[in-house]
Amino acid sequence: MMIEGREGLVQPTEKSDYDAALKVFRDGDYKGAQASFQSFARRYPNSVYLPLATFWSGNAAYALKDYKTAISIMQDMIKVYSDHPKVA
């Protein structure tokens, strides 16, 4: 499967777990979204969705006005996924 320029295999529950975490974010539960994306990252450490989960986790921290954490997450994303479209 190709996700934003990254190709990889996707486990059967992986997409639904990512989508569920993203829904929590979109519903405005930013604390819950952070927990969901962190759980996703632990469960799927090699996921093609991991850069997006990282991005949305950083956005959730920002929405919670936890700017230090948001900056740290985004800096990590830039280091690890420097070629990802969300980095630009």
N, CA, C and O atoms as a Maestro MAE file, in Angstrom:
{
 s_m_m2io_version
 :::
 2.0.0
}

f_m_ct {
 s_m_title
 :::
 protein
 m_atom[352] {
  # First column is atom index #
  i_m_mmod_type
  r_m_x_coord
  r_m_y_coord
  r_m_z_coord
  i_m_residue_number
  s_m_chain_name
  s_m_pdb_residue_name
  s_m_pdb_atom_name
  i_m_atomic_number
  :::
  1 25 0.845 -1.173 0.000 1 A "MET " " N  " 7
  2 3 0.000 0.000 0.000 1 A "MET " " CA " 6
  3 2 0.893 1.239 0.000 1 A "MET " " C  " 6
  4 15 1.941 1.257 0.646 1 A "MET " " O  " 8
  5 25 0.478 2.258 -0.719 2 A "MET " " N  " 7
  6 3 1.231 3.508 -0.799 2 A "MET " " CA " 6
  7 2 0.456 4.593 -0.032 2 A "MET " " C  " 6
  8 15 -0.702 4.876 -0.337 2 A "MET " " O  " 8
  9 25 1.113 5.186 0.955 3 A "ILE " " N  " 7
  10 3 0.525 6.254 1.773 3 A "ILE " " CA " 6
  11 2 1.467 7.449 1.711 3 A "ILE " " C  " 6
  12 15 2.585 7.388 2.223 3 A "ILE " " O  " 8
  13 25 1.020 8.532 1.087 4 A "GLU " " N  " 7
  14 3 1.786 9.777 0.969 4 A "GLU " " CA " 6
  15 2 3.254 9.532 0.611 4 A "GLU " " C  " 6
  16 15 4.164 10.042 1.264 4 A "GLU " " O  " 8
  17 25 3.456 8.748 -0.431 5 A "GLY " " N  " 7
  18 3 4.805 8.504 -0.922 5 A "GLY " " CA " 6
  19 2 5.570 7.396 -0.217 5 A "GLY " " C  " 6
  20 15 6.710 7.107 -0.582 5 A "GLY " " O  " 8
  21 25 4.973 6.780 0.770 6 A "ARG " " N  " 7
  22 3 5.622 5.687 1.492 6 A "ARG " " CA " 6
  23 2 4.890 4.394 1.164 6 A "ARG " " C  " 6
  24 15 3.661 4.326 1.193 6 A "ARG " " O  " 8
  25 25 5.673 3.378 0.851 7 A "GLU " " N  " 7
  26 3 5.084 2.093 0.508 7 A "GLU " " CA " 6
  27 2 5.392 1.085 1.595 7 A "GLU " " C  " 6
  28 15 6.494 1.063 2.141 7 A "GLU " " O  " 8
  29 25 4.416 0.252 1.905 8 A "GLY " " N  " 7
  30 3 4.621 -0.782 2.906 8 A "GLY " " CA " 6
  31 2 3.405 -1.660 3.041 8 A "GLY " " C  " 6
  32 15 2.335 -1.361 2.512 8 A "GLY " " O  " 8
  33 25 3.584 -2.743 3.753 9 A "LEU " " N  " 7
  34 3 2.481 -3.638 4.043 9 A "LEU " " CA " 6
  35 2 1.668 -3.071 5.198 9 A "LEU " " C  " 6
  36 15 2.210 -2.436 6.102 9 A "LEU " " O  " 8
  37 25 0.377 -3.306 5.157 10 A "VAL " " N  " 7
  38 3 -0.512 -2.797 6.201 10 A "VAL " " CA " 6
  39 2 -1.217 -3.982 6.850 10 A "VAL " " C  " 6
  40 15 -1.830 -4.803 6.168 10 A "VAL " " O  " 8
  41 25 -1.122 -4.060 8.163 11 A "GLN " " N  " 7
  42 3 -1.807 -5.111 8.899 11 A "GLN " " CA " 6
  43 2 -3.315 -4.891 8.815 11 A "GLN " " C  " 6
  44 15 -3.755 -3.758 8.621 11 A "GLN " " O  " 8
  45 25 -4.116 -5.941 8.955 12 A "PRO " " N  " 7
  46 3 -5.568 -5.813 8.780 12 A "PRO " " CA " 6
  47 2 -6.234 -4.721 9.623 12 A "PRO " " C  " 6
  48 15 -7.147 -4.052 9.138 12 A "PRO " " O  " 8
  49 25 -5.804 -4.528 10.865 13 A "THR " " N  " 7
  50 3 -6.446 -3.533 11.735 13 A "THR " " CA " 6
  51 2 -5.747 -2.176 11.723 13 A "THR " " C  " 6
  52 15 -6.225 -1.220 12.334 13 A "THR " " O  " 8
  53 25 -4.639 -2.098 11.041 14 A "GLU " " N  " 7
  54 3 -3.801 -0.890 11.073 14 A "GLU " " CA " 6
  55 2 -4.525 0.359 10.577 14 A "GLU " " C  " 6
  56 15 -4.535 1.384 11.258 14 A "GLU " " O  " 8
  57 25 -5.126 0.276 9.401 15 A "LYS " " N  " 7
  58 3 -5.820 1.445 8.838 15 A "LYS " " CA " 6
  59 2 -6.989 1.851 9.724 15 A "LYS " " C  " 6
  60 15 -7.191 3.040 9.974 15 A "LYS " " O  " 8
  61 25 -7.754 0.887 10.197 16 A "SER " " N  " 7
  62 3 -8.901 1.237 11.046 16 A "SER " " CA " 6
  63 2 -8.445 1.848 12.370 16 A "SER " " C  " 6
  64 15 -9.111 2.745 12.888 16 A "SER " " O  " 8
  65 25 -7.331 1.387 12.928 17 A "ASP " " N  " 7
  66 3 -6.811 1.977 14.165 17 A "ASP " " CA " 6
  67 2 -6.326 3.407 13.932 17 A "ASP " " C  " 6
  68 15 -6.562 4.289 14.758 17 A "ASP " " O  " 8
  69 25 -5.651 3.632 12.812 18 A "TYR " " N  " 7
  70 3 -5.214 4.994 12.464 18 A "TYR " " CA " 6
  71 2 -6.430 5.896 12.265 18 A "TYR " " C  " 6
  72 15 -6.479 7.006 12.794 18 A "TYR " " O  " 8
  73 25 -7.408 5.416 11.499 19 A "ASP " " N  " 7
  74 3 -8.613 6.214 11.242 19 A "ASP " " CA " 6
  75 2 -9.365 6.534 12.531 19 A "ASP " " C  " 6
  76 15 -9.911 7.627 12.682 19 A "ASP " " O  " 8
  77 25 -9.392 5.580 13.457 20 A "ALA " " N  " 7
  78 3 -10.072 5.811 14.740 20 A "ALA " " CA " 6
  79 2 -9.358 6.907 15.534 20 A "ALA " " C  " 6
  80 15 -10.007 7.767 16.129 20 A "ALA " " O  " 8
  81 25 -8.026 6.876 15.543 21 A "ALA " " N  " 7
  82 3 -7.259 7.918 16.253 21 A "ALA " " CA " 6
  83 2 -7.481 9.281 15.597 21 A "ALA " " C  " 6
  84 15 -7.625 10.292 16.285 21 A "ALA " " O  " 8
  85 25 -7.507 9.303 14.279 22 A "LEU " " N  " 7
  86 3 -7.724 10.564 13.565 22 A "LEU " " CA " 6
  87 2 -9.124 11.108 13.840 22 A "LEU " " C  " 6
  88 15 -9.306 12.322 13.939 22 A "LEU " " O  " 8
  89 25 -10.109 10.227 13.964 23 A "LYS " " N  " 7
  90 3 -11.475 10.666 14.282 23 A "LYS " " CA " 6
  91 2 -11.527 11.318 15.662 23 A "LYS " " C  " 6
  92 15 -12.216 12.319 15.856 23 A "LYS " " O  " 8
  93 25 -10.800 10.750 16.611 24 A "VAL " " N  " 7
  94 3 -10.737 11.335 17.957 24 A "VAL " " CA " 6
  95 2 -10.190 12.758 17.857 24 A "VAL " " C  " 6
  96 15 -10.717 13.674 18.488 24 A "VAL " " O  " 8
  97 25 -9.131 12.942 17.062 25 A "PHE " " N  " 7
  98 3 -8.571 14.275 16.850 25 A "PHE " " CA " 6
  99 2 -9.605 15.200 16.226 25 A "PHE " " C  " 6
  100 15 -9.824 16.309 16.712 25 A "PHE " " O  " 8
  101 25 -10.234 14.750 15.161 26 A "ARG " " N  " 7
  102 3 -11.209 15.588 14.451 26 A "ARG " " CA " 6
  103 2 -12.435 15.913 15.296 26 A "ARG " " C  " 6
  104 15 -13.100 16.925 15.074 26 A "ARG " " O  " 8
  105 25 -12.729 15.053 16.262 27 A "ASP " " N  " 7
  106 3 -13.842 15.312 17.172 27 A "ASP " " CA " 6
  107 2 -13.472 16.307 18.271 27 A "ASP " " C  " 6
  108 15 -14.315 16.692 19.082 27 A "ASP " " O  " 8
  109 25 -12.193 16.721 18.287 28 A "GLY " " N  " 7
  110 3 -11.773 17.743 19.240 28 A "GLY " " CA " 6
  111 2 -11.266 17.221 20.566 28 A "GLY " " C  " 6
  112 15 -10.987 18.008 21.470 28 A "GLY " " O  " 8
  113 25 -11.140 15.907 20.703 29 A "ASP " " N  " 7
  114 3 -10.598 15.323 21.934 29 A "ASP " " CA " 6
  115 2 -9.087 15.174 21.751 29 A "ASP " " C  " 6
  116 15 -8.593 14.087 21.449 29 A "ASP " " O  " 8
  117 25 -8.367 16.269 21.934 30 A "TYR " " N  " 7
  118 3 -6.947 16.287 21.632 30 A "TYR " " CA " 6
  119 2 -6.120 15.439 22.592 30 A "TYR " " C  " 6
  120 15 -5.134 14.825 22.184 30 A "TYR " " O  " 8
  121 25 -6.508 15.402 23.848 31 A "LYS " " N  " 7
  122 3 -5.810 14.557 24.811 31 A "LYS " " CA " 6
  123 2 -6.009 13.082 24.451 31 A "LYS " " C  " 6
  124 15 -5.071 12.287 24.486 31 A "LYS " " O  " 8
  125 25 -7.236 12.744 24.109 32 A "GLY " " N  " 7
  126 3 -7.526 11.377 23.680 32 A "GLY " " CA " 6
  127 2 -6.819 11.031 22.384 32 A "GLY " " C  " 6
  128 15 -6.377 9.898 22.194 32 A "GLY " " O  " 8
  129 25 -6.712 12.006 21.492 33 A "ALA " " N  " 7
  130 3 -6.025 11.788 20.214 33 A "ALA " " CA " 6
  131 2 -4.547 11.514 20.445 33 A "ALA " " C  " 6
  132 15 -3.978 10.612 19.830 33 A "ALA " " O  " 8
  133 25 -3.924 12.285 21.325 34 A "GLN " " N  " 7
  134 3 -2.506 12.043 21.626 34 A "GLN " " CA " 6
  135 2 -2.307 10.625 22.134 34 A "GLN " " C  " 6
  136 15 -1.398 9.921 21.693 34 A "GLN " " O  " 8
  137 25 -3.153 10.211 23.056 35 A "ALA " " N  " 7
  138 3 -3.053 8.850 23.603 35 A "ALA " " CA " 6
  139 2 -3.286 7.809 22.506 35 A "ALA " " C  " 6
  140 15 -2.600 6.787 22.459 35 A "ALA " " O  " 8
  141 25 -4.241 8.068 21.636 36 A "SER " " N  " 7
  142 3 -4.544 7.121 20.556 36 A "SER " " CA " 6
  143 2 -3.392 7.015 19.563 36 A "SER " " C  " 6
  144 15 -3.049 5.915 19.130 36 A "SER " " O  " 8
  145 25 -2.795 8.139 19.203 37 A "PHE " " N  " 7
  146 3 -1.678 8.103 18.262 37 A "PHE " " CA " 6
  147 2 -0.440 7.475 18.901 37 A "PHE " " C  " 6
  148 15 0.314 6.782 18.219 37 A "PHE " " O  " 8
  149 25 -0.219 7.704 20.186 38 A "GLN " " N  " 7
  150 3 0.907 7.080 20.875 38 A "GLN " " CA " 6
  151 2 0.709 5.563 20.950 38 A "GLN " " C  " 6
  152 15 1.650 4.794 20.758 38 A "GLN " " O  " 8
  153 25 -0.511 5.153 21.229 39 A "SER " " N  " 7
  154 3 -0.841 3.730 21.256 39 A "SER " " CA " 6
  155 2 -0.637 3.109 19.871 39 A "SER " " C  " 6
  156 15 -0.107 2.005 19.750 39 A "SER " " O  " 8
  157 25 -1.060 3.828 18.836 40 A "PHE " " N  " 7
  158 3 -0.875 3.375 17.466 40 A "PHE " " CA " 6
  159 2 0.611 3.170 17.176 40 A "PHE " " C  " 6
  160 15 0.999 2.150 16.607 40 A "PHE " " O  " 8
  161 25 1.435 4.129 17.562 41 A "ALA " " N  " 7
  162 3 2.878 4.060 17.309 41 A "ALA " " CA " 6
  163 2 3.511 2.864 18.019 41 A "ALA " " C  " 6
  164 15 4.412 2.228 17.473 41 A "ALA " " O  " 8
  165 25 3.050 2.557 19.223 42 A "ARG " " N  " 7
  166 3 3.568 1.391 19.948 42 A "ARG " " CA " 6
  167 2 3.127 0.092 19.270 42 A "ARG " " C  " 6
  168 15 3.894 -0.866 19.177 42 A "ARG " " O  " 8
  169 25 1.895 0.079 18.806 43 A "ARG " " N  " 7
  170 3 1.341 -1.140 18.207 43 A "ARG " " CA " 6
  171 2 1.906 -1.401 16.809 43 A "ARG " " C  " 6
  172 15 2.104 -2.552 16.422 43 A "ARG " " O  " 8
  173 25 2.164 -0.332 16.054 44 A "TYR " " N  " 7
  174 3 2.624 -0.457 14.669 44 A "TYR " " CA " 6
  175 2 3.901 0.372 14.458 44 A "TYR " " C  " 6
  176 15 3.861 1.386 13.762 44 A "TYR " " O  " 8
  177 25 5.014 -0.036 15.037 45 A "PRO " " N  " 7
  178 3 6.229 0.785 14.978 45 A "PRO " " CA " 6
  179 2 6.836 0.938 13.576 45 A "PRO " " C  " 6
  180 15 7.680 1.809 13.365 45 A "PRO " " O  " 8
  181 25 6.423 0.120 12.640 46 A "ASN " " N  " 7
  182 3 6.953 0.200 11.273 46 A "ASN " " CA " 6
  183 2 5.878 0.593 10.266 46 A "ASN " " C  " 6
  184 15 6.045 0.380 9.065 46 A "ASN " " O  " 8
  185 25 4.809 1.149 10.733 47 A "SER " " N  " 7
  186 3 3.667 1.476 9.885 47 A "SER " " CA " 6
  187 2 3.963 2.579 8.872 47 A "SER " " C  " 6
  188 15 4.709 3.517 9.155 47 A "SER " " O  " 8
  189 25 3.368 2.450 7.692 48 A "VAL " " N  " 7
  190 3 3.449 3.544 6.718 48 A "VAL " " CA " 6
  191 2 2.616 4.735 7.191 48 A "VAL " " C  " 6
  192 15 2.763 5.841 6.670 48 A "VAL " " O  " 8
  193 25 1.749 4.516 8.168 49 A "TYR " " N  " 7
  194 3 0.941 5.596 8.744 49 A "TYR " " CA " 6
  195 2 1.664 6.315 9.881 49 A "TYR " " C  " 6
  196 15 1.179 7.339 10.364 49 A "TYR " " O  " 8
  197 25 2.806 5.801 10.315 50 A "LEU " " N  " 7
  198 3 3.491 6.373 11.477 50 A "LEU " " CA " 6
  199 2 3.868 7.846 11.303 50 A "LEU " " C  " 6
  200 15 3.706 8.613 12.252 50 A "LEU " " O  " 8
  201 25 4.363 8.282 10.136 51 A "PRO " " N  " 7
  202 3 4.637 9.717 9.997 51 A "PRO " " CA " 6
  203 2 3.376 10.569 10.186 51 A "PRO " " C  " 6
  204 15 3.431 11.640 10.790 51 A "PRO " " O  " 8
  205 25 2.256 10.094 9.674 52 A "LEU " " N  " 7
  206 3 1.001 10.843 9.837 52 A "LEU " " CA " 6
  207 2 0.544 10.824 11.291 52 A "LEU " " C  " 6
  208 15 0.064 11.834 11.806 52 A "LEU " " O  " 8
  209 25 0.691 9.691 11.947 53 A "ALA " " N  " 7
  210 3 0.327 9.603 13.367 53 A "ALA " " CA " 6
  211 2 1.187 10.563 14.185 53 A "ALA " " C  " 6
  212 15 0.697 11.206 15.114 53 A "ALA " " O  " 8
  213 25 2.452 10.655 13.842 54 A "THR " " N  " 7
  214 3 3.359 11.584 14.523 54 A "THR " " CA " 6
  215 2 2.916 13.034 14.282 54 A "THR " " C  " 6
  216 15 2.851 13.837 15.212 54 A "THR " " O  " 8
  217 25 2.619 13.347 13.037 55 A "PHE " " N  " 7
  218 3 2.172 14.692 12.667 55 A "PHE " " CA " 6
  219 2 0.923 15.092 13.452 55 A "PHE " " C  " 6
  220 15 0.863 16.179 14.025 55 A "PHE " " O  " 8
  221 25 -0.070 14.207 13.473 56 A "TRP " " N  " 7
  222 3 -1.322 14.541 14.167 56 A "TRP " " CA " 6
  223 2 -1.146 14.577 15.685 56 A "TRP " " C  " 6
  224 15 -1.834 15.333 16.370 56 A "TRP " " O  " 8
  225 25 -0.240 13.774 16.206 57 A "SER " " N  " 7
  226 3 0.060 13.827 17.636 57 A "SER " " CA " 6
  227 2 0.655 15.186 17.996 57 A "SER " " C  " 6
  228 15 0.310 15.769 19.024 57 A "SER " " O  " 8
  229 25 1.542 15.683 17.151 58 A "GLY " " N  " 7
  230 3 2.107 17.021 17.364 58 A "GLY " " CA " 6
  231 2 1.051 18.107 17.294 58 A "GLY " " C  " 6
  232 15 1.077 19.064 18.068 58 A "GLY " " O  " 8
  233 25 0.126 17.954 16.367 59 A "ASN " " N  " 7
  234 3 -0.967 18.919 16.255 59 A "ASN " " CA " 6
  235 2 -1.885 18.870 17.467 59 A "ASN " " C  " 6
  236 15 -2.401 19.898 17.905 59 A "ASN " " O  " 8
  237 25 -2.087 17.670 18.010 60 A "ALA " " N  " 7
  238 3 -2.908 17.541 19.217 60 A "ALA " " CA " 6
  239 2 -2.235 18.252 20.390 60 A "ALA " " C  " 6
  240 15 -2.898 18.943 21.164 60 A "ALA " " O  " 8
  241 25 -0.922 18.082 20.519 61 A "ALA " " N  " 7
  242 3 -0.191 18.779 21.596 61 A "ALA " " CA " 6
  243 2 -0.316 20.286 21.426 61 A "ALA " " C  " 6
  244 15 -0.526 21.007 22.402 61 A "ALA " " O  " 8
  245 25 -0.190 20.762 20.204 62 A "TYR " " N  " 7
  246 3 -0.329 22.190 19.927 62 A "TYR " " CA " 6
  247 2 -1.729 22.683 20.313 62 A "TYR " " C  " 6
  248 15 -1.872 23.737 20.932 62 A "TYR " " O  " 8
  249 25 -2.758 21.913 19.943 63 A "ALA " " N  " 7
  250 3 -4.134 22.290 20.273 63 A "ALA " " CA " 6
  251 2 -4.357 22.347 21.790 63 A "ALA " " C  " 6
  252 15 -5.190 23.112 22.276 63 A "ALA " " O  " 8
  253 25 -3.607 21.533 22.518 64 A "LEU " " N  " 7
  254 3 -3.690 21.538 23.984 64 A "LEU " " CA " 6
  255 2 -2.813 22.625 24.608 64 A "LEU " " C  " 6
  256 15 -2.720 22.740 25.830 64 A "LEU " " O  " 8
  257 25 -2.172 23.420 23.747 65 A "LYS " " N  " 7
  258 3 -1.267 24.488 24.169 65 A "LYS " " CA " 6
  259 2 -0.049 23.960 24.909 65 A "LYS " " C  " 6
  260 15 0.551 24.651 25.733 65 A "LYS " " O  " 8
  261 25 0.301 22.723 24.596 66 A "ASP " " N  " 7
  262 3 1.517 22.110 25.116 66 A "ASP " " CA " 6
  263 2 2.581 22.292 24.035 66 A "ASP " " C  " 6
  264 15 2.974 21.346 23.352 66 A "ASP " " O  " 8
  265 25 3.025 23.526 23.907 67 A "TYR " " N  " 7
  266 3 3.888 23.909 22.798 67 A "TYR " " CA " 6
  267 2 5.257 23.222 22.842 67 A "TYR " " C  " 6
  268 15 5.819 22.887 21.799 67 A "TYR " " O  " 8
  269 25 5.780 23.018 24.025 68 A "LYS " " N  " 7
  270 3 7.076 22.363 24.154 68 A "LYS " " CA " 6
  271 2 7.014 20.940 23.579 68 A "LYS " " C  " 6
  272 15 7.902 20.525 22.834 68 A "LYS " " O  " 8
  273 25 5.969 20.212 23.929 69 A "THR " " N  " 7
  274 3 5.788 18.856 23.405 69 A "THR " " CA " 6
  275 2 5.531 18.891 21.910 69 A "THR " " C  " 6
  276 15 6.075 18.075 21.166 69 A "THR " " O  " 8
  277 25 4.708 19.829 21.464 70 A "ALA " " N  " 7
  278 3 4.403 19.943 20.031 70 A "ALA " " CA " 6
  279 2 5.681 20.181 19.224 70 A "ALA " " C  " 6
  280 15 5.892 19.552 18.187 70 A "ALA " " O  " 8
  281 25 6.522 21.081 19.699 71 A "ILE " " N  " 7
  282 3 7.782 21.375 19.010 71 A "ILE " " CA " 6
  283 2 8.676 20.139 18.998 71 A "ILE " " C  " 6
  284 15 9.279 19.822 17.973 71 A "ILE " " O  " 8
  285 25 8.763 19.450 20.112 72 A "SER " " N  " 7
  286 3 9.600 18.255 20.203 72 A "SER " " CA " 6
  287 2 9.125 17.173 19.222 72 A "SER " " C  " 6
  288 15 9.934 16.562 18.524 72 A "SER " " O  " 8
  289 25 7.827 16.946 19.179 73 A "ILE " " N  " 7
  290 3 7.269 15.940 18.267 73 A "ILE " " CA " 6
  291 2 7.551 16.317 16.823 73 A "ILE " " C  " 6
  292 15 7.955 15.469 16.027 73 A "ILE " " O  " 8
  293 25 7.342 17.568 16.481 74 A "MET " " N  " 7
  294 3 7.560 17.999 15.101 74 A "MET " " CA " 6
  295 2 9.052 17.973 14.734 74 A "MET " " C  " 6
  296 15 9.404 17.637 13.603 74 A "MET " " O  " 8
  297 25 9.914 18.321 15.673 75 A "GLN " " N  " 7
  298 3 11.354 18.231 15.398 75 A "GLN " " CA " 6
  299 2 11.765 16.782 15.166 75 A "GLN " " C  " 6
  300 15 12.575 16.495 14.284 75 A "GLN " " O  " 8
  301 25 11.208 15.871 15.955 76 A "ASP " " N  " 7
  302 3 11.483 14.451 15.747 76 A "ASP " " CA " 6
  303 2 10.984 13.999 14.378 76 A "ASP " " C  " 6
  304 15 11.655 13.233 13.685 76 A "ASP " " O  " 8
  305 25 9.816 14.474 14.000 77 A "MET " " N  " 7
  306 3 9.273 14.107 12.691 77 A "MET " " CA " 6
  307 2 10.208 14.576 11.568 77 A "MET " " C  " 6
  308 15 10.469 13.839 10.617 77 A "MET " " O  " 8
  309 25 10.699 15.797 11.692 78 A "ILE " " N  " 7
  310 3 11.612 16.343 10.678 78 A "ILE " " CA " 6
  311 2 12.881 15.493 10.583 78 A "ILE " " C  " 6
  312 15 13.373 15.232 9.485 78 A "ILE " " O  " 8
  313 25 13.409 15.061 11.729 79 A "LYS " " N  " 7
  314 3 14.626 14.242 11.736 79 A "LYS " " CA " 6
  315 2 14.387 12.864 11.128 79 A "LYS " " C  " 6
  316 15 15.169 12.396 10.301 79 A "LYS " " O  " 8
  317 25 13.307 12.227 11.541 80 A "VAL " " N  " 7
  318 3 13.063 10.841 11.146 80 A "VAL " " CA " 6
  319 2 12.442 10.721 9.753 80 A "VAL " " C  " 6
  320 15 12.767 9.802 9.001 80 A "VAL " " O  " 8
  321 25 11.555 11.648 9.416 81 A "TYR " " N  " 7
  322 3 10.810 11.563 8.155 81 A "TYR " " CA " 6
  323 2 11.043 12.812 7.308 81 A "TYR " " C  " 6
  324 15 10.090 13.416 6.815 81 A "TYR " " O  " 8
  325 25 12.292 13.195 7.141 82 A "SER " " N  " 7
  326 3 12.623 14.460 6.472 82 A "SER " " CA " 6
  327 2 12.065 14.566 5.051 82 A "SER " " C  " 6
  328 15 11.863 15.673 4.551 82 A "SER " " O  " 8
  329 25 11.817 13.444 4.406 83 A "ASP " " N  " 7
  330 3 11.310 13.467 3.037 83 A "ASP " " CA " 6
  331 2 9.788 13.349 2.950 83 A "ASP " " C  " 6
  332 15 9.235 13.274 1.853 83 A "ASP " " O  " 8
  333 25 9.110 13.334 4.099 84 A "HIS " " N  " 7
  334 3 7.647 13.204 4.099 84 A "HIS " " CA " 6
  335 2 6.991 14.525 3.667 84 A "HIS " " C  " 6
  336 15 7.463 15.596 4.049 84 A "HIS " " O  " 8
  337 25 5.912 14.460 2.878 85 A "PRO " " N  " 7
  338 3 5.243 15.695 2.416 85 A "PRO " " CA " 6
  339 2 4.752 16.619 3.547 85 A "PRO " " C  " 6
  340 15 4.673 17.831 3.347 85 A "PRO " " O  " 8
  341 25 4.429 16.082 4.707 86 A "LYS " " N  " 7
  342 3 3.950 16.918 5.819 86 A "LYS " " CA " 6
  343 2 5.073 17.758 6.429 86 A "LYS " " C  " 6
  344 15 4.797 18.753 7.099 86 A "LYS " " O  " 8
  345 25 6.323 17.378 6.209 87 A "VAL " " N  " 7
  346 3 7.448 18.129 6.767 87 A "VAL " " CA " 6
  347 2 7.536 19.517 6.148 87 A "VAL " " C  " 6
  348 15 7.849 20.491 6.831 87 A "VAL " " O  " 8
  349 25 7.264 19.599 4.883 88 A "ALA " " N  " 7
  350 3 7.337 20.906 4.195 88 A "ALA " " CA " 6
  351 2 6.360 21.861 4.821 88 A "ALA " " C  " 6
  352 15 6.261 23.011 4.395 88 A "ALA " " O  " 8
  :::
 }
 m_bond[351] {
  # First column is bond index #
  i_m_from
  i_m_to
  i_m_order
  :::
  1 1 2 1
  2 2 3 1
  3 3 4 2
  4 3 5 1
  5 5 6 1
  6 6 7 1
  7 7 8 2
  8 7 9 1
  9 9 10 1
  10 10 11 1
  11 11 12 2
  12 11 13 1
  13 13 14 1
  14 14 15 1
  15 15 16 2
  16 15 17 1
  17 17 18 1
  18 18 19 1
  19 19 20 2
  20 19 21 1
  21 21 22 1
  22 22 23 1
  23 23 24 2
  24 23 25 1
  25 25 26 1
  26 26 27 1
  27 27 28 2
  28 27 29 1
  29 29 30 1
  30 30 31 1
  31 31 32 2
  32 31 33 1
  33 33 34 1
  34 34 35 1
  35 35 36 2
  36 35 37 1
  37 37 38 1
  38 38 39 1
  39 39 40 2
  40 39 41 1
  41 41 42 1
  42 42 43 1
  43 43 44 2
  44 43 45 1
  45 45 46 1
  46 46 47 1
  47 47 48 2
  48 47 49 1
  49 49 50 1
  50 50 51 1
  51 51 52 2
  52 51 53 1
  53 53 54 1
  54 54 55 1
  55 55 56 2
  56 55 57 1
  57 57 58 1
  58 58 59 1
  59 59 60 2
  60 59 61 1
  61 61 62 1
  62 62 63 1
  63 63 64 2
  64 63 65 1
  65 65 66 1
  66 66 67 1
  67 67 68 2
  68 67 69 1
  69 69 70 1
  70 70 71 1
  71 71 72 2
  72 71 73 1
  73 73 74 1
  74 74 75 1
  75 75 76 2
  76 75 77 1
  77 77 78 1
  78 78 79 1
  79 79 80 2
  80 79 81 1
  81 81 82 1
  82 82 83 1
  83 83 84 2
  84 83 85 1
  85 85 86 1
  86 86 87 1
  87 87 88 2
  88 87 89 1
  89 89 90 1
  90 90 91 1
  91 91 92 2
  92 91 93 1
  93 93 94 1
  94 94 95 1
  95 95 96 2
  96 95 97 1
  97 97 98 1
  98 98 99 1
  99 99 100 2
  100 99 101 1
  101 101 102 1
  102 102 103 1
  103 103 104 2
  104 103 105 1
  105 105 106 1
  106 106 107 1
  107 107 108 2
  108 107 109 1
  109 109 110 1
  110 110 111 1
  111 111 112 2
  112 111 113 1
  113 113 114 1
  114 114 115 1
  115 115 116 2
  116 115 117 1
  117 117 118 1
  118 118 119 1
  119 119 120 2
  120 119 121 1
  121 121 122 1
  122 122 123 1
  123 123 124 2
  124 123 125 1
  125 125 126 1
  126 126 127 1
  127 127 128 2
  128 127 129 1
  129 129 130 1
  130 130 131 1
  131 131 132 2
  132 131 133 1
  133 133 134 1
  134 134 135 1
  135 135 136 2
  136 135 137 1
  137 137 138 1
  138 138 139 1
  139 139 140 2
  140 139 141 1
  141 141 142 1
  142 142 143 1
  143 143 144 2
  144 143 145 1
  145 145 146 1
  146 146 147 1
  147 147 148 2
  148 147 149 1
  149 149 150 1
  150 150 151 1
  151 151 152 2
  152 151 153 1
  153 153 154 1
  154 154 155 1
  155 155 156 2
  156 155 157 1
  157 157 158 1
  158 158 159 1
  159 159 160 2
  160 159 161 1
  161 161 162 1
  162 162 163 1
  163 163 164 2
  164 163 165 1
  165 165 166 1
  166 166 167 1
  167 167 168 2
  168 167 169 1
  169 169 170 1
  170 170 171 1
  171 171 172 2
  172 171 173 1
  173 173 174 1
  174 174 175 1
  175 175 176 2
  176 175 177 1
  177 177 178 1
  178 178 179 1
  179 179 180 2
  180 179 181 1
  181 181 182 1
  182 182 183 1
  183 183 184 2
  184 183 185 1
  185 185 186 1
  186 186 187 1
  187 187 188 2
  188 187 189 1
  189 189 190 1
  190 190 191 1
  191 191 192 2
  192 191 193 1
  193 193 194 1
  194 194 195 1
  195 195 196 2
  196 195 197 1
  197 197 198 1
  198 198 199 1
  199 199 200 2
  200 199 201 1
  201 201 202 1
  202 202 203 1
  203 203 204 2
  204 203 205 1
  205 205 206 1
  206 206 207 1
  207 207 208 2
  208 207 209 1
  209 209 210 1
  210 210 211 1
  211 211 212 2
  212 211 213 1
  213 213 214 1
  214 214 215 1
  215 215 216 2
  216 215 217 1
  217 217 218 1
  218 218 219 1
  219 219 220 2
  220 219 221 1
  221 221 222 1
  222 222 223 1
  223 223 224 2
  224 223 225 1
  225 225 226 1
  226 226 227 1
  227 227 228 2
  228 227 229 1
  229 229 230 1
  230 230 231 1
  231 231 232 2
  232 231 233 1
  233 233 234 1
  234 234 235 1
  235 235 236 2
  236 235 237 1
  237 237 238 1
  238 238 239 1
  239 239 240 2
  240 239 241 1
  241 241 242 1
  242 242 243 1
  243 243 244 2
  244 243 245 1
  245 245 246 1
  246 246 247 1
  247 247 248 2
  248 247 249 1
  249 249 250 1
  250 250 251 1
  251 251 252 2
  252 251 253 1
  253 253 254 1
  254 254 255 1
  255 255 256 2
  256 255 257 1
  257 257 258 1
  258 258 259 1
  259 259 260 2
  260 259 261 1
  261 261 262 1
  262 262 263 1
  263 263 264 2
  264 263 265 1
  265 265 266 1
  266 266 267 1
  267 267 268 2
  268 267 269 1
  269 269 270 1
  270 270 271 1
  271 271 272 2
  272 271 273 1
  273 273 274 1
  274 274 275 1
  275 275 276 2
  276 275 277 1
  277 277 278 1
  278 278 279 1
  279 279 280 2
  280 279 281 1
  281 281 282 1
  282 282 283 1
  283 283 284 2
  284 283 285 1
  285 285 286 1
  286 286 287 1
  287 287 288 2
  288 287 289 1
  289 289 290 1
  290 290 291 1
  291 291 292 2
  292 291 293 1
  293 293 294 1
  294 294 295 1
  295 295 296 2
  296 295 297 1
  297 297 298 1
  298 298 299 1
  299 299 300 2
  300 299 301 1
  301 301 302 1
  302 302 303 1
  303 303 304 2
  304 303 305 1
  305 305 306 1
  306 306 307 1
  307 307 308 2
  308 307 309 1
  309 309 310 1
  310 310 311 1
  311 311 312 2
  312 311 313 1
  313 313 314 1
  314 314 315 1
  315 315 316 2
  316 315 317 1
  317 317 318 1
  318 318 319 1
  319 319 320 2
  320 319 321 1
  321 321 322 1
  322 322 323 1
  323 323 324 2
  324 323 325 1
  325 325 326 1
  326 326 327 1
  327 327 328 2
  328 327 329 1
  329 329 330 1
  330 330 331 1
  331 331 332 2
  332 331 333 1
  333 333 334 1
  334 334 335 1
  335 335 336 2
  336 335 337 1
  337 337 338 1
  338 338 339 1
  339 339 340 2
  340 339 341 1
  341 341 342 1
  342 342 343 1
  343 343 344 2
  344 343 345 1
  345 345 346 1
  346 346 347 1
  347 347 348 2
  348 347 349 1
  349 349 350 1
  350 350 351 1
  351 351 352 2
  :::
 }
}
